[in-house]
């Protein structure tokens, strides 16, 4: 395409000397433009393509085509600066100024520009004509912006990292509120990534993740934003997106992943995704609401054959959520009032009855002074994203116990949220810096459901703990779908058999067969095992005969407050 038809830039004349403003603008890396809003036509002064470093084929003769060159990372654009203005044009126009990056190929080739000008209102008071100047900000500005943005991108896929994605979601929500348009937020999860990692290894899993990110980006609408939300989940911000638009986009994104297998060195691999999304502001007024309700939609989508679900209010779910919020508020109050304590339940060696360590179990002291199980509160806190606070308090109390008693050995539980919580890890490092001897007497238990939710993140968490000298156990094994191959890759020290299978060994032949098989396979693979909820001598004898390494339950000893 030929370069856009240049606008006429007037000159001033004094005597016989004429000043060519177009030449001056080009000399200082600036071009002028005029935008007719009704027709969307954008007219530039001479040399616009050259000044902006764009190929002659780049279409910049409409505001829409020019906007397609904006980097998706841009939080504010000319359109938002103009139409988002709350000022009124009384005849002299309204000034605006905004900075944004233009994409000119690869990310390191983009150009940051300053766009400043005035808009003039039409009869309805809304912007009808816009004039302004676009000035390149220079290589030093771009270098600084590039350096600042390095931490904002995911190292594996090159997509935006989660914090930056959330920032853009917030900016899109705010812009939508100003312009009275809808914004959608979607989460796309690779539902079989755990199985791929187990079958082919994490290297192949990484290849799959990269290819999925590429396909998602290729299927996105122009102007939408993609980021990596977690190891197996991507997030998308879809601007000016109503529910009908979202339904079409969701089908297109799913087809991009499902229609063809991913080609890898291990052969073609079929990938399955689930997509959950929410439309704001109709069903989410804040960024936190957007993320929370997209999570709810993703959870529902994972249960459906289609793998797709768009959030809609559910009265029963909302009642349950309010109940969870009440329990979470109770937890925060208990933490503030120092009413969270630990009860310790001993774990005995099956062959000798020797007590080897104790598991720390959270207890909440009520207003009447009664210490109740923290389990329901912890489950509610996990639902609303506060369980890391309980995990942190449990860690501090357990390590304080280890510091007081040089003979004590303690196991603490962590949730899925804590496996990615750097503050928890930093707190542990602080304790170990003061008391290095504590590491070998500490055992961290991760539930199987937490482990399989994000195997790659769990692997990193386990590796970091073991590097510190801390042992790791997988708790409630058998309740999820983790294979022993995955456990070997995680390099855990212990496997705790889910107590629901142990508690009914005397009455359920199926539970007996399952526990026997787990214990036999664990023994063959070199894992030590703990059987939980041992409540009778008969069950203890069965487990001992079947080869359980350790026993835990009320038969051994009930939990006791510290």
C-alpha positions as CSV (number, residue, x, y, z in Angstrom):
1,X,0.0,0.0,0.0
2,X,1.2,3.5,-0.8
3,X,2.0,5.8,2.1
4,X,-1.1,7.6,3.5
5,X,-2.1,10.8,1.7
6,X,-0.3,13.6,3.6
7,X,-2.2,16.4,5.2
8,X,-1.4,20.0,4.3
9,X,0.8,21.6,6.9
10,X,0.7,25.4,6.5
11,X,3.8,27.6,6.4
12,X,4.4,31.0,7.8
13,X,6.1,33.7,5.7
14,X,8.0,36.8,6.7
15,X,9.6,38.7,3.9
16,X,10.9,36.2,1.4
17,X,11.7,33.4,3.8
18,X,9.2,30.6,4.1
19,X,9.2,28.2,7.0
20,X,8.2,24.6,6.0
21,X,6.7,23.1,9.1
22,X,6.6,19.6,7.6
23,X,10.3,19.7,7.2
24,X,10.8,20.9,10.7
25,X,8.5,18.2,12.1
26,X,10.4,15.5,10.2
27,X,13.7,16.8,11.4
28,X,12.7,16.4,15.1
29,X,11.0,13.0,14.6
30,X,7.4,14.2,14.8
31,X,4.4,13.9,12.5
32,X,1.0,15.7,12.7
33,X,-2.4,14.1,12.1
34,X,-6.1,14.9,11.8
35,X,-8.7,12.3,12.8
36,X,-12.3,12.6,11.6
37,X,-14.1,10.5,14.1
38,X,-17.3,9.9,12.1
39,X,-15.5,8.4,9.1
40,X,-12.6,7.1,11.2
41,X,-10.3,8.7,8.5
42,X,-6.8,9.6,9.7
43,X,-4.7,12.0,7.7
44,X,-1.0,12.5,8.4
45,X,1.6,15.0,7.5
46,X,4.3,14.0,5.1
47,X,6.7,11.2,6.0
48,X,4.6,9.5,8.7
49,X,5.6,5.9,7.7
50,X,9.3,6.8,7.7
51,X,9.2,8.8,11.0
52,X,7.4,6.0,12.8
53,X,9.7,3.3,11.3
54,X,6.7,1.5,9.5
55,X,6.9,-0.3,6.2
56,X,5.1,1.5,3.3
57,X,2.5,-1.3,3.3
58,X,1.4,-0.6,6.9
59,X,-2.1,0.8,6.9
60,X,-2.5,3.9,9.0
61,X,-5.1,5.8,7.0
62,X,-7.8,5.0,9.6
63,X,-7.7,5.3,13.4
64,X,-8.7,1.6,13.6
65,X,-5.9,0.4,11.4
66,X,-3.4,2.5,13.2
67,X,-4.6,1.2,16.6
68,X,-3.9,-2.4,15.4
69,X,-0.2,-1.5,15.6
70,X,-0.3,-0.7,19.3
71,X,1.5,-3.2,21.6
72,X,-1.2,-5.2,23.5
73,X,0.8,-4.2,26.7
74,X,-0.3,-0.6,26.2
75,X,-2.5,0.4,29.1
76,X,-3.8,3.6,27.6
77,X,-4.3,4.6,23.9
78,X,-5.3,7.7,22.0
79,X,-8.9,6.5,21.8
80,X,-9.1,6.0,25.5
81,X,-7.4,9.3,26.2
82,X,-9.9,11.1,24.0
83,X,-13.2,9.3,24.8
84,X,-12.3,8.7,28.4
85,X,-11.9,12.4,29.1
86,X,-14.3,13.9,31.6
87,X,-13.7,17.4,30.3
88,X,-16.1,19.5,28.2
89,X,-15.2,21.3,25.0
90,X,-16.4,24.9,25.2
91,X,-15.1,25.8,21.8
92,X,-11.3,25.7,22.2
93,X,-11.0,22.0,22.3
94,X,-9.7,19.7,25.1
95,X,-6.1,18.8,25.4
96,X,-4.8,15.3,25.9
97,X,-1.4,13.5,26.1
98,X,-0.6,9.8,26.1
99,X,2.4,7.5,25.6
100,X,2.2,4.0,24.0
101,X,4.4,1.6,22.1
102,X,4.0,0.8,18.4
103,X,4.8,-2.7,17.3
104,X,7.2,-2.9,14.3
105,X,7.8,-6.6,14.2
106,X,9.4,-8.3,17.1
107,X,8.9,-6.9,20.6
108,X,12.5,-5.5,20.7
109,X,11.7,-3.5,17.5
110,X,8.8,-1.6,19.0
111,X,8.8,2.2,19.2
112,X,7.6,4.3,22.1
113,X,5.8,7.5,21.1
114,X,4.2,10.5,22.7
115,X,0.8,11.4,21.3
116,X,-0.5,14.8,22.3
117,X,-3.2,17.1,20.8
118,X,-6.7,18.4,21.2
119,X,-10.1,17.0,20.5
120,X,-13.1,19.1,19.4
121,X,-16.7,18.2,20.1
122,X,-19.5,17.8,17.7
123,X,-23.1,19.0,18.2
124,X,-23.7,16.1,20.7
125,X,-20.8,17.2,22.9
126,X,-18.7,14.1,22.0
127,X,-15.4,14.1,20.3
128,X,-15.8,14.6,16.5
129,X,-12.4,15.9,15.3
130,X,-9.0,15.3,16.8
131,X,-5.7,16.9,15.8
132,X,-2.3,16.2,17.3
133,X,1.4,15.4,17.0
134,X,3.1,12.0,17.4
135,X,6.7,12.2,18.5
136,X,9.2,9.3,18.9
137,X,10.6,9.1,22.4
138,X,14.0,7.7,21.4
139,X,16.0,4.6,22.0
140,X,17.0,5.4,25.6
141,X,13.3,5.5,26.5
142,X,12.7,2.2,24.8
143,X,15.7,0.6,26.4
144,X,14.5,1.7,29.8
145,X,11.0,0.5,29.1
146,X,12.3,-2.8,27.8
147,X,14.5,-3.3,30.8
148,X,11.6,-2.5,33.1
149,X,9.3,-4.9,31.3
150,X,11.6,-8.0,31.3
151,X,10.2,-9.2,34.6
152,X,6.7,-8.7,33.3
153,X,6.9,-11.5,30.8
154,X,6.8,-15.3,31.3
155,X,10.3,-16.7,30.5
156,X,8.9,-19.9,28.9
157,X,6.2,-18.6,26.6
158,X,7.1,-15.0,26.2
159,X,3.5,-14.0,27.1
160,X,2.7,-11.5,29.9
161,X,3.4,-12.7,33.4
162,X,0.4,-12.9,35.8
163,X,1.0,-9.5,37.6
164,X,1.1,-7.6,34.4
165,X,-1.9,-9.5,33.1
166,X,-3.9,-8.5,36.2
167,X,-2.8,-4.8,35.7
168,X,-4.1,-4.9,32.1
169,X,-7.3,-6.5,33.2
170,X,-7.8,-3.6,35.7
171,X,-7.0,-1.0,33.1
172,X,-9.4,-2.6,30.7
173,X,-12.1,-2.7,33.3
174,X,-11.6,1.0,34.1
175,X,-11.5,1.9,30.4
176,X,-14.7,-0.1,29.8
177,X,-16.4,1.8,32.6
178,X,-15.4,5.1,31.1
179,X,-16.5,4.1,27.6
180,X,-19.5,2.1,28.8
181,X,-18.4,-1.1,27.2
182,X,-18.0,-4.7,28.5
183,X,-14.7,-6.4,29.3
184,X,-14.3,-10.2,29.6
185,X,-11.7,-12.1,31.5
186,X,-11.1,-15.7,30.7
187,X,-8.9,-18.5,32.2
188,X,-7.8,-21.3,29.9
189,X,-6.4,-24.4,31.7
190,X,-4.6,-27.4,30.1
191,X,-6.6,-30.1,31.8
192,X,-4.3,-33.0,30.8
193,X,-0.9,-31.3,31.3
194,X,-0.3,-33.5,34.4
195,X,-0.8,-36.6,32.4
196,X,1.5,-35.3,29.7
197,X,4.2,-34.5,32.2
198,X,3.9,-38.0,33.7
199,X,3.9,-39.8,30.4
200,X,6.5,-37.9,28.5
201,X,8.4,-35.7,31.0
202,X,8.4,-32.1,31.9
203,X,10.4,-31.1,28.8
204,X,7.7,-32.3,26.5
205,X,5.2,-30.7,28.8
206,X,7.0,-27.3,28.3
207,X,6.8,-27.7,24.5
208,X,3.1,-28.3,24.8
209,X,2.6,-25.2,26.9
210,X,4.5,-23.0,24.4
211,X,2.5,-24.4,21.5
212,X,-0.8,-23.8,23.3
213,X,0.2,-20.2,24.0
214,X,1.1,-19.7,20.3
215,X,-2.3,-21.1,19.2
216,X,-4.2,-19.1,21.7
217,X,-2.5,-15.9,20.5
218,X,-3.2,-16.8,16.8
219,X,-6.9,-17.3,17.6
220,X,-7.3,-14.1,19.7
221,X,-9.1,-11.0,18.5
222,X,-7.0,-8.0,17.7
223,X,-6.5,-5.8,20.8
224,X,-7.1,-8.7,23.3
225,X,-4.3,-9.6,25.7
226,X,-2.8,-13.0,26.6
227,X,-0.8,-13.9,29.7
228,X,0.4,-16.9,31.7
229,X,-1.7,-17.1,34.8
230,X,-0.1,-20.1,36.3
231,X,1.9,-23.2,35.2
232,X,-1.0,-24.8,33.4
233,X,-3.4,-21.9,33.0
234,X,-3.4,-18.8,30.7
235,X,-5.5,-15.7,31.2
236,X,-7.1,-13.5,28.5
237,X,-8.4,-10.0,28.7
238,X,-11.0,-9.3,26.0
239,X,-11.9,-5.7,25.6
240,X,-15.3,-4.5,24.2
241,X,-16.6,-8.0,24.6
242,X,-20.2,-8.8,25.3
243,X,-21.4,-12.3,26.3
244,X,-22.3,-13.2,22.6
245,X,-18.8,-12.1,21.5
246,X,-17.3,-14.1,24.3
247,X,-19.2,-17.3,23.3
248,X,-17.8,-17.0,19.7
249,X,-14.3,-16.3,21.0
250,X,-14.4,-19.2,23.4
251,X,-15.4,-21.6,20.7
252,X,-12.6,-20.3,18.4
253,X,-10.0,-20.6,21.1
254,X,-11.0,-24.1,22.0
255,X,-11.0,-25.2,18.3
256,X,-7.5,-23.8,17.9
257,X,-6.2,-26.2,20.6
258,X,-8.4,-29.2,20.0
259,X,-8.5,-29.5,16.2
260,X,-4.9,-30.7,15.8
261,X,-2.5,-32.5,18.1
262,X,0.7,-30.8,19.1
263,X,3.7,-32.2,17.3
264,X,6.6,-33.0,19.7
265,X,9.8,-35.2,19.7
266,X,7.7,-37.8,21.4
267,X,5.1,-37.8,18.7
268,X,1.8,-36.0,18.2
269,X,0.0,-35.3,21.6
270,X,-3.6,-34.4,22.0
271,X,-4.2,-31.4,24.3
272,X,-7.4,-30.7,26.1
273,X,-8.4,-27.4,27.7
274,X,-11.1,-26.0,29.8
275,X,-12.1,-22.3,29.5
276,X,-14.0,-20.3,32.1
277,X,-14.8,-16.7,31.7
278,X,-16.8,-13.7,33.1
279,X,-18.2,-10.6,31.6
280,X,-17.6,-7.3,33.5
281,X,-19.0,-5.1,34.8
282,X,-22.2,-7.1,34.6
283,X,-21.0,-9.9,36.8
284,X,-17.8,-8.4,38.2
285,X,-17.2,-4.9,39.4
286,X,-13.5,-5.2,40.4
287,X,-10.4,-7.1,39.2
288,X,-10.6,-9.4,42.2
289,X,-14.2,-10.2,41.3
290,X,-13.2,-10.9,37.7
291,X,-10.4,-13.3,38.7
292,X,-12.5,-15.1,41.4
293,X,-15.5,-15.6,39.1
294,X,-13.4,-16.7,36.2
295,X,-11.9,-19.3,38.5
296,X,-15.5,-20.4,39.4
297,X,-16.3,-20.6,35.7
298,X,-13.1,-22.6,35.0
299,X,-13.9,-25.1,37.8
300,X,-17.4,-25.6,36.3
301,X,-16.0,-25.8,32.7
302,X,-13.6,-28.6,33.9
303,X,-16.6,-30.7,34.8
304,X,-18.4,-30.3,31.4
305,X,-17.8,-32.3,28.2
306,X,-17.6,-29.1,26.2
307,X,-14.9,-27.7,28.6
308,X,-16.5,-24.2,28.3
309,X,-18.5,-22.1,30.8
310,X,-19.3,-18.5,31.1
311,X,-20.0,-17.2,34.6
312,X,-23.7,-16.7,35.6
313,X,-25.0,-16.0,39.1
314,X,-25.9,-19.1,41.1
315,X,-27.9,-18.4,44.3
316,X,-26.9,-21.7,46.0
317,X,-23.2,-21.1,45.2
318,X,-23.5,-17.5,46.4
319,X,-24.9,-18.6,49.7
320,X,-22.1,-21.1,50.2
321,X,-19.5,-18.4,49.3
322,X,-21.0,-16.0,51.8
323,X,-20.7,-18.8,54.4
324,X,-17.1,-19.3,53.4
325,X,-16.5,-15.6,53.7
326,X,-17.9,-15.7,57.2
327,X,-15.6,-18.6,58.2
328,X,-12.7,-16.8,56.6
329,X,-13.5,-13.6,58.6
330,X,-13.5,-15.8,61.7
331,X,-10.1,-17.1,60.8
332,X,-8.7,-13.6,60.3
333,X,-10.1,-12.6,63.7
334,X,-8.6,-15.7,65.3
335,X,-5.2,-15.0,63.8
336,X,-5.3,-11.4,65.0
337,X,-6.4,-12.4,68.5
338,X,-3.8,-15.2,68.7
339,X,-6.5,-17.8,69.0
340,X,-5.0,-20.2,66.4
341,X,-3.1,-23.0,68.1
342,X,-1.6,-26.3,67.2
343,X,-2.5,-29.7,68.4
344,X,0.1,-32.5,67.8
345,X,-0.7,-36.1,66.9
346,X,2.1,-38.6,67.2
347,X,3.2,-40.8,64.3
348,X,4.6,-44.2,65.4
349,X,6.8,-46.7,63.6
350,X,4.6,-49.7,62.8
351,X,7.1,-52.4,63.7
352,X,8.1,-51.1,67.1
353,X,5.5,-48.5,68.2
354,X,8.3,-45.9,68.6
355,X,7.0,-42.3,68.3
356,X,9.0,-40.7,65.4
357,X,7.4,-37.3,64.9
358,X,4.1,-35.5,65.4
359,X,1.8,-33.8,62.9
360,X,0.7,-30.2,63.7
361,X,-3.0,-29.8,63.3
362,X,-4.6,-26.3,63.4
363,X,-7.1,-25.6,66.2
364,X,-9.3,-22.4,66.6
365,X,-10.1,-21.3,70.1
366,X,-13.7,-20.0,70.2
367,X,-15.1,-17.2,72.2
368,X,-16.2,-19.8,74.9
369,X,-12.6,-21.1,75.1
370,X,-13.3,-24.3,73.2
371,X,-10.5,-25.5,70.8
372,X,-12.2,-26.7,67.6
373,X,-10.7,-28.2,64.5
374,X,-9.4,-25.7,62.0
375,X,-10.3,-28.0,59.0
376,X,-13.6,-26.3,58.0
377,X,-12.1,-22.9,58.5
378,X,-9.1,-23.9,56.4
379,X,-11.3,-25.2,53.6
380,X,-13.3,-22.0,53.6
381,X,-10.1,-19.9,53.6
382,X,-8.8,-21.8,50.7
383,X,-12.0,-21.1,48.7
384,X,-11.6,-17.3,49.3
385,X,-7.8,-17.2,49.0
386,X,-6.8,-16.7,52.6
387,X,-5.5,-20.1,53.5
388,X,-1.9,-19.0,53.1
389,X,-2.4,-16.9,56.3
390,X,-3.2,-20.1,58.3
391,X,-0.3,-22.0,56.7
392,X,2.1,-19.2,57.8
393,X,0.8,-19.1,61.3
394,X,1.1,-22.9,61.6
395,X,4.7,-22.8,60.3
396,X,5.6,-20.2,62.9
397,X,4.0,-22.1,65.8
398,X,5.5,-25.4,64.7
399,X,9.1,-24.0,64.3
400,X,8.8,-22.3,67.7
401,X,8.0,-25.7,69.1
402,X,11.1,-27.2,67.4
403,X,13.2,-24.4,68.7
404,X,12.0,-25.0,72.3
405,X,12.5,-28.7,72.1
406,X,15.7,-30.0,70.4
407,X,14.3,-33.5,70.4
408,X,11.0,-32.7,68.7
409,X,10.2,-33.6,65.1
410,X,7.1,-31.9,63.6
411,X,5.1,-32.2,60.3
412,X,3.2,-29.1,59.0
413,X,0.6,-29.0,56.3
414,X,0.6,-26.6,53.4
415,X,-2.1,-25.8,50.9
416,X,-1.9,-25.5,47.1
417,X,-1.8,-21.7,47.5
418,X,1.3,-22.0,49.7
419,X,3.3,-24.0,47.3
420,X,3.6,-20.8,45.2
421,X,3.7,-18.3,48.2
422,X,7.2,-16.7,48.4
423,X,6.4,-15.1,51.7
424,X,6.0,-18.6,53.3
425,X,9.4,-19.7,51.8
426,X,11.1,-16.5,53.0
427,X,9.7,-17.0,56.5
428,X,11.1,-20.6,56.5
429,X,14.5,-19.3,55.3
430,X,14.5,-16.7,58.1
431,X,13.9,-19.4,60.7
432,X,16.5,-21.7,59.3
433,X,19.1,-18.9,59.2
434,X,18.7,-18.6,62.9
435,X,18.3,-22.3,63.7
436,X,19.8,-24.5,60.9
437,X,19.2,-27.6,63.0
438,X,15.5,-27.3,62.6
439,X,15.5,-28.3,58.9
440,X,16.2,-32.0,59.5
441,X,13.5,-32.2,62.2
442,X,10.8,-30.6,59.9
443,X,8.5,-32.5,57.6
444,X,6.2,-30.6,55.1
445,X,3.0,-32.3,54.0
446,X,1.4,-31.4,50.7
447,X,-2.0,-32.9,49.9
448,X,-2.2,-35.0,46.7
449,X,-4.9,-32.7,45.3
450,X,-2.6,-29.7,45.8
451,X,0.3,-31.6,44.1
452,X,-1.6,-32.6,41.0
453,X,-3.2,-29.2,40.6
454,X,0.2,-27.9,39.4
455,X,2.8,-30.6,39.2
456,X,5.5,-28.3,37.8
457,X,5.0,-25.8,40.6
458,X,4.9,-28.6,43.2
459,X,8.1,-30.0,41.8
460,X,9.9,-26.6,42.2
461,X,8.5,-26.3,45.8
462,X,9.6,-29.8,46.8
463,X,13.1,-29.2,45.3
464,X,13.5,-26.0,47.2
465,X,12.5,-27.6,50.5
466,X,14.8,-30.6,50.0
467,X,17.7,-28.3,49.1
468,X,17.1,-26.7,52.6
469,X,17.3,-30.2,54.2
470,X,13.6,-30.4,54.9
471,X,11.7,-33.7,54.2
472,X,8.5,-33.7,52.2
473,X,5.4,-36.0,52.3
474,X,2.4,-36.3,50.0
475,X,-0.7,-36.4,52.1
476,X,-4.0,-38.1,51.4
477,X,-2.5,-40.2,48.7
478,X,-5.2,-42.2,46.8
479,X,-7.8,-39.4,46.9
480,X,-6.5,-37.9,43.6
481,X,-4.9,-39.3,40.5
482,X,-1.2,-38.9,41.1
483,X,0.9,-41.8,39.8
484,X,3.9,-43.2,41.5
485,X,5.9,-42.1,38.5
486,X,4.9,-38.5,39.4
487,X,5.9,-39.1,43.0
488,X,9.3,-40.2,41.9
489,X,9.8,-37.1,39.7
490,X,8.7,-35.0,42.7
491,X,11.3,-36.9,44.8
492,X,9.1,-36.9,48.0
493,X,10.3,-38.8,51.1
494,X,7.0,-40.2,52.3
495,X,3.5,-41.2,51.1
496,X,0.6,-40.9,53.5
497,X,-2.3,-43.2,52.6
498,X,-5.6,-41.3,52.6
499,X,-7.4,-42.0,55.9
500,X,-10.8,-42.6,54.2
501,X,-9.4,-45.9,52.9
502,X,-7.9,-46.9,56.3
503,X,-10.8,-46.1,58.6
504,X,-13.1,-48.7,57.0
505,X,-10.6,-51.5,56.5
506,X,-12.5,-53.8,58.8
507,X,-15.7,-53.4,56.8
508,X,-14.7,-52.8,53.2
509,X,-12.9,-55.4,51.1
510,X,-12.4,-52.9,48.4
511,X,-10.6,-50.5,50.7
512,X,-8.4,-53.4,51.9
513,X,-7.4,-54.4,48.4
514,X,-6.7,-50.8,47.5
515,X,-4.5,-50.1,50.6
516,X,-2.6,-53.5,50.2
517,X,-1.9,-52.6,46.6
518,X,-0.6,-49.1,47.4
519,X,1.6,-50.4,50.2
520,X,3.1,-53.1,48.1
521,X,3.8,-50.8,45.2
522,X,5.3,-48.1,47.5
523,X,7.6,-50.7,49.1
524,X,8.8,-51.9,45.6
525,X,9.6,-48.3,44.6
526,X,11.3,-47.5,47.8
527,X,8.8,-45.1,49.4
528,X,8.1,-45.1,53.2
529,X,4.4,-45.0,54.0
530,X,2.2,-43.6,56.7
531,X,-1.3,-44.9,57.2
532,X,-3.7,-42.3,58.7
533,X,-6.8,-42.7,60.8
534,X,-5.8,-45.9,62.5
535,X,-8.5,-46.3,65.1
536,X,-8.3,-49.9,66.3
537,X,-5.8,-52.6,67.2
538,X,-7.2,-54.8,64.4
539,X,-6.6,-52.2,61.7
540,X,-3.1,-51.5,63.1
541,X,-2.3,-55.2,62.9
542,X,-3.5,-55.4,59.3
543,X,-1.4,-52.4,58.2
544,X,1.6,-53.8,60.0
545,X,1.3,-57.1,58.3
546,X,0.8,-55.4,54.9
547,X,4.0,-53.4,55.3
548,X,3.0,-49.9,56.4
549,X,6.1,-48.1,57.7
550,X,4.3,-45.7,60.1
551,X,0.9,-45.5,61.7
552,X,-1.1,-42.4,62.8
553,X,-4.5,-42.2,64.4
554,X,-6.5,-42.1,67.7
555,X,-5.4,-45.7,68.4
556,X,-1.8,-44.5,68.5
557,X,-2.7,-41.3,70.3
558,X,-5.2,-38.5,69.8
559,X,-4.1,-34.9,69.0
560,X,-3.1,-32.9,72.0
561,X,-2.8,-29.1,72.3
562,X,0.8,-27.9,72.8
